[in-house]
């Protein structure tokens, strides 16, 4: 029997307050298959028949339920008590993520609704609170077969199959309470500029009067780098200041990269007439991702991206990592294998993962979970949730690229429907309008419109085929992966850097899991040789500037990971690292290091 220990770490580490109350743990729970809960006012009174461990979805083992059948409407309930020291504060109820549509009541009073299965939201519940024990009720609606809903890899059949996996319904990230003053720091946006040595700080203060000021204290490795007090404009919602970092002014600035993940700490202190209203702790990395003369550059130097595809699934938690240590360990294993980044695939990953990527040094391509049909409704849902994801995760230095769509998912008629091509273009520019500091790939894999990188998905397993294909630009541009053109009609190549952003996918069975891959290996030596062939082909290409191997772990019916689903290496990770570094091992060396 798995011991269920709910997630207890602070869920928003890039915007942290000292006081908070975790609401994970055992909640009352019920399915509402007849959808009668609203009519019967379950949010006022209901005799719940089940228990569930939050933040794990009912489909998971860690929830204590583990049922895979469709249950599209679910309800949660639990009690909580506000600490006495919070009595004069406003109380915010935070949700890391609820899939897909959430409605929240406190003491029978409606406080918030939210749509979007991967993004965070909160409610000010102050006016709904009573003395003593309070009661929060959550209704989650997740239509299992709704293809207009951004669902990513969550399958619309009962059993997972092909490239699709078990669904996640309801609460799947941490819920917590937080006290704030009536006037508080709502949001900060941190944009580094390594060329000038400045950090740009945009900040929004709620309930501002013009009497407040914001103190900034920036430090690195315990040493003060900058201190500044800036005003809070009484009318202008967004304020912006740039702060010069002392070490950059002295020519000794500390850049962030996977090799040197240097982070600056920043404390925000909101004051009025000398009285502290709010304190927030954050951090940032001074790094720059750019394209110059057709080359990908990190911190103004050419940089070869060696990424691995990561679905972000776990055997006992599905989309939810069992523990914070599991998130950290995934990143450590990635780096042990010689990769410098990951492409999170069809999942907006939780902030705790991004925190460890920031801390340990790993590039991240952030990707939206796509819908699987093209309608006005799917467009609205995609764009709304995608904006929330970019805005929430903007401050993480590990994120260097945004991928709104993958392999024409949700836009299947790009060749014949100009609206769908326009949608790709609009997603590119929408993303750039929110975040101009990162790269954007409009449609990863093929059928690009406007993208900062020409990304290609190619699961050929023969070295000769791959070497020839990526030997000349002419050969690359005439390739049609999966019988799709690289560019949509009327869009063309304009010297974008070329990356093979999915390849490999070699199936190798090393656990009890049964499954498939794009090619298949029979033993350790066969697997290593196949891995060497596909990786070395790309490393030797004069054109390819990076790759993303499929994938880090087996997932359900897929056995094409470098690790098993439970994170056990299939072969010596040092061999994987050396191949990624461009070294070729002799057969004798491989034999001497077999597991």
N, C-alpha and C positions, 0 to 999 in steps of 0.2 A: 504494500500500500504506500503510495507516494505521500510523504509528509508535506502538507500544504502550508507554506509560510508566505503570506501576502507580501507584495512589494512594499518596502518601507522607506526607501530613499527619497530625498526631495526631488520632485519630478521636473522642475524647471530650473536647472542649474545655471543658466545664463541670465537669470533675472530672479535673484534669490532674496527672500526676506527671512529674518531670523525666527519669527513666530509663525507657526502653521500647525495644522492638525490633520493627520492622515486618516482617511475614512475607508481605506482598504480593509478587507477582512470579511467576516461572515455577514451576509445580508439575507433578508427574506426574499423569496423569489417565486414567480409563477409564470407559466406559459398562458397566453391569451389567444388560443387558436381560433376561437369564435369571434374575437375582437369585440368583446362586450365590456371591457374594462372602463372605457370612457363613459359609456351609457350608465354603467352601474357605479361610477364614481369611485373606482378603486383607490384613487389618490386621497379620498376622504376616509374610507374605511374598507378593509378587505382582510379576510383571513388567509394569509399566504400559506401555501402548503409545502413549499420547498425551501431549502437553504442553498446558497451559492457563495463561493469565495471570490470576491472582487479583488483584482481586476481581470479575472480570467473568464472568457466567454463560455457559455454553457456547453459548447462543442468540445471543450478541452478537458483533459484529465484533471488538470489543476483546479478546475472550477468545483470539482466534487460531483459533477453531473455526467459529463461526457456523453451527450446524445447528439448524433449527427443528422437526425431527421429534421425536416423543415419545421421551424416554429418561428413565424415571422413577426410576432408581437410578443414581447416579454416585459415583465414588470419587476422592479426592485424596490425594497423598502428597508430602511434602518433608522434607528434613533441616534441622536448625538446631543451632547451638552456643551454649551459655550463656556469656556473658562471665565471665571469672574473678572480676570484682568482685561478681558476683551469687551466689557460691558459698554464702554463709551466709544467703541470703534464701529466702523462699518464692517460687515462680515461678507466675504466673497466665497462662494462655493464654486470650486474649479473642477473641470472634467478634462482629463488628458485626451480622451477620445471615446466616442460612443458610436457604434456602427448600427444603423446609418442615421436615423432620425430620432432625436431625443426630445422628450418633454419632461419638465421637472417641476415638482410641487414641493413646498415646504409647509408643513402643518395644514395641508389641504388647500394652500394658496399657490396659484400658478406663478412661477418666477422666471421661466426661460424655456424657449424652444430652440433647437439647433439642428441644422441639416448638414451632413458631411461626416463620413465615417472615419476620417483620418486626422481631423484637426481639433484643436482645443477650443474651449469656450468657458465662460464663467457667468455667474448670476450674482447680483447684489441681493442677498436674502435678508438684509437687516430688518426691513419692515414686516417680514413674515415670521420673525422669531418670537418665542414666548419664553417666560421664565421656566427653568427646569429642563426637562427633556423635550427635544424637538424631534420631528419626524420628517425625513426626506423620502420622496417617492419618485422613481424614474420609470418612464415608459419608453421603451426602445422599439422602433419599427424598422425592420430590415427585410424587404421583400426579396426572397431568395432567387426568384426568376426574373427580376427587373433588370433588363439589359441597358436601360437608360441611366442606371445608377452607377457611378464610378466604383467599380468593384475589383479591378485588377485581376489577381489570380484566384479570386474566390468563385468557385464553380457554381453554376445554376442548376446542376444535377445533385441528387442526394449524395452519391458517392463520387469522390474525386477521380479524375481521369485525364490522360494526356498531359498537357502542360498546366492544368488547373487543379487547385487544391481545396481542402475543406474550408467552408465558410467561417466567418467570425461575426457573431451577432451580439449586439449590446455593448455593455461596458467592457473595454479591453485595455484601458490605461488608468492610471491612478486618479482617484478622487480625493480632494483635500479642501480644507477650510483655511482661510487666511484673513486676519484682521488688518484693516487699513484705516487711516484717518479720513475724515470727510474730504480733505484735499490730499491727493496722493499722486505719485508718479505712475502713470498708466503704461507708458511704453518708452523705450529708447531704441534708436537705430544707429548702429556703429559702423562706419565705413572707413576703412584704413586707406591711406595714401602713402605708399612707401617712397614715392618720388619726392614728396615734400616733407615727409616725416611727421605728418599730421594724422590725427584721428578726428573724423567728422562725427559729431554727436547731434542727432535729432531727438527731441524729447517732447512728450506730451504729458501735461499735468491736468488732471481732472479737478473741476471745481476751483479753478484758479481765480484770484481776485486782483492780481497785480502786486500784492504785497509779498509774494513768495520769491525766493531765490534758490537756485540749485547749486550746491557745492559738489565739485568733482575732485576726486583724489585718485590719481593713477600711479601705480607702482609696478615695478618689475623685480622679481627675486628679492622682495622686501625693501627695495630702494625706491624712494620717491622719484617719479619721473615728471609729474605735472600736477599742479593744484590750480583750480580755477573756480571762481564763483560767477555764475551767469544768471541773468534775470529771467523771470517767467512773465511773458507778455500777457496782459489781462484779456486781450481780444483774440490775438493770433493763436490758433489751436496748436500749431506745430512750431517749435522753436529750434534753431539750428546754430551750432557753434563748432568751429574747428580748433583743436588744441594741438600745439606743437609739442612733440615729445622731446625731452631734454637730451636723451641718449642719441636720438637721430640728429639733433642739432649739433652734437659733438662728433658725428660721424661714426657712432658706435651702436646704432640701432639693432634690435634683435628681431630678425625676420622669422615668420612661421613657415614651416615646411614639414613634410613627413619625416625628413631627416633631422630637423631641429624644430620641434613643436613648441616654440617659445610663446608664452602667453602673458599678457599684461593684465593685471587686476585693476578693477575700477570700482570705487565706492561712490554711490550717489546719495546725497543727503539733502532732502527738501526741507527748507526752513521758512518760518514766518516770524518776524520780530525776534529772531534768535531762538525760537522754539522749534525743535525737530518734529516735523510732521511725518516723514517717511524716510526709511533707509533701504537701499537696495544694493546688493552685491552683484557684479557682473565681471566679464573679462572679454578680451578681444585678442586677435592675432594680427600682426602687421604682415600681410601677404597680398600679392597681386597675381591674378590669373589673366592672361591676355594672349592675343595672337599678333605676331609681328612678322611681316614678310612671309606669310603662309606657315609659320611655325608656332606651335603651342609653347608659351613661356610661363614659367612660374617665377615670380620675383625678378622679371626682366632677363631670365636666362632660359634657353631651350630646355624643355623637360619632357621626358618620355614617360607617358602614363602607362603603368602596368596594373590594370584593374582586374578585379574578379567580381563576377555577378553574384549578388547576395539577395535571396528572396526574403530573408528575415523571418523564417518560419522555425518553430521548435516542436519536437515531438509531443511534449506534454502541454505546451501553451499556445501552439499555432502562432498567430501574429504577436503574442505577448511573450517576451522572454521570461523564463521562470524567475530569474534573479538579475540584479544589476551586474553581478559578477559574470553572468552568461554573456551579457552585452560586451563587457570588457574583454572577455576571453575570445570572443569571435574576432575582435580587432587584433588582439595579440597573435592569434593563429594566422590571420591574414598577413601580418607583417613578418612572421616567422617564415612564411613561404616565399618571401621576396616580392610581394605585391606592395605598391605604394598607394593604392586606392581601391575603392569599391563602387560598384554601380548598384544602388538599392533598387531592386526591380519591382515595379508595380506596387510599391508600398511607400507611403510617407512615413518615414521611420520616427520613432519617439525621440524627444529631446535628450534623453539619457544616453542613447547610442551616439548622437552627435557630440555630446559632451565628451565621451571617451575618445571619439575620433579627434576632437580638438586637443585633448590632453596628451594622447599617445602619438598623434601624428599620422593621419590617414586622409587622403583625398576622398571626397564623397560626391557622387553624382546624385542629386536629388530628383526623384521621379514621381510623377503623379500616377495614382491608380486609375486606369482608364475605364470608361464605359465601353460597351460593345455594340452600340448602334448609334446612328446619327440622326438626332431629332432636335427640335428647338429646346426640349426639356433637357436632353443630355448636354447640350452646349451650355445652358444656364448652370447646371449642376457642376460641370467640369470647371468652368471659369471661376465660379464662386469659391469652390473648395480649394482650387489651385492658388488663388490669391491669398487665402488664409494661410496656406502652407508656406508660401514664400515669405509672407510677412512674419509669421511665427519664428521661422528658422533663419532669418536673414543674418543674424549676428554670428553664426557659427563659421569660423574661418575654414573649417574642413570642407565646407561645401564650395565647390569650384564650378559646378555646372548644373543647369536645370534641364530636365527632360519632360516636357508636358505630355508627349505622346510617344508610343512605342509600336513599331511595325504596323502602322496604319490601323491600330485597334480603334474602333469607334468611327473611323472614316474609311470604310471599305471600298468606296466607289470613287477614289481620287481621280482615276483616269477619265471618268465620265461626268462627274458632278463638280462644277467650279466652286460651289458653296463649300465643299469639303476642303478643297485646296485653300480657299480663303480662310477657313477655320484654322488651318495650320499656320498660315501667315499671321493671323490675328493672335494666336497663342504665343508665337515668337515675340511679337511686338508688345503684347500685354505683359509678358514676363520681363522684357527689357524695360518697360515703363516703370515697373516696380523695383527692378534690380538691374541696373546697368553695369554693375561691377563684376558680373559673372558671365560665363559662356552659356549659350542656349542652343539646344538641338531640337528642332521643331518636330521631327518624327524619326526616332532612332531606328536605324537598320536599313531603311530604303525609302523611296518616294519622298525625298526631301523637297521642301519649298525653299525657305530661307533657314539656314543653320550655320552656326559658327564653326562647326566641324562636320566634315562629311563622314558620317558613321555608317559602317557596313556590317551586316550579319552574314557570316560565312562559316558553315559547318563542314566544309570539305576536310577530309582526314588525311589526304596524301600530300607529302611535302612538295612533290613536283608540281602538283596542281596549284598549291598556294604560292610557291615561289614564282611561277610563271605569271600568275594572276596579278601579283603585286610588284612585278619587276618594272613595269612602265605605266605611266599615267593613261596611255591609250588602253592598255589591257584592263586597268581598274574601271575606267568609265564605261566600257562596253559590257561589264559584268552585270547580270540581272539576278540578284539573290532571290530565291524562292519565286522565280519568274516575275519579279517586280523590277522596274527600272529604278535607278538610284535617285533620279529627280522626276518630279511631276512635270507634265507637259508645260512648256513655256518657262521653266526654271532650269538653270544651268550651273555648271561648276565655275566657281570664281576663285580658284586658288585656296580653297579652304583646306586646312590640315586634314589628313586622312587617318582615320582610326578604324580598326576592326573591333567593334564594340560588342559582338557576341561571336564566339568560335569555340571549337573543342567539343565540349559536352560528351566526353568519353565515358561510356557506361562501364562500371567495374563493381561487381558485387562483392562486398566485404562485410556484410552483416546479414541479418535475417530478412532484410527488405528485398522484395522482388520489384523489378522495374526495368526501365529502359534508358537509353541515351542515343546520341546521334551516330556514334560508332561504338564498338565494344572491345574491351580488353579481357584477356583470359587469365592473366597472372600479373605479378608485380612487374616483371621485366617488360612484358608486353605493354602494360599501362605506361611505364616510364618512357619506353621508346615512342609510343604514340604521342605522349605529351610533348616529348622533345621535338618531334617532327612538326607539330602544328605551331608550337611557340617559336622554335628557331626559324621557321619560314618567315614569320612576321618580323622577328628581330633583324633578320638579314635583308629585309626589304629596304630599298633606298627611299621609299615613299611613306611607309606606315610610321606614324608618330606615336602610336600607342595601341594597346589592346585591352580587351576585357574578356577573360576566360569564363566559360560556363562550366561549372559554377563552384562555389565554396563548399556546399554540403549537398548530400542527397536530400530530397524532399518528397515525402510520401512515395508515390510511384516512380519518381525519377531517381536513378542511381548514378547520375553523372557528376557527382561532387568529388572534390579532392579529399573531402572528409565524409564520413558517414553522417547520417541524420543526427546521431547523438554526439557528433563532433570528434570522432576518432579518426586519426590519419590513416589513409589507405596505404600509403607508402611513406618512406622516410621524408620528412618535410625539408630536410637539408638538400635532398636531391631536387625537389621542386624549386627551391630557392636558387640552386646553382644553374638549373636550366633557365630560370627567369633572368639570371644574370648573364646568360649567353655562354655558359660553359657546357661542354659536351663530355659526359662521363663514358669511360670505356666499359665494356661488358664486365670486366673483372672488378672494376670499382663498384658497379651496381650490385654484383654478386656479393661482394664483401659487406655491403650495407643493407642487404635485404632484411626485412622485418621477420 
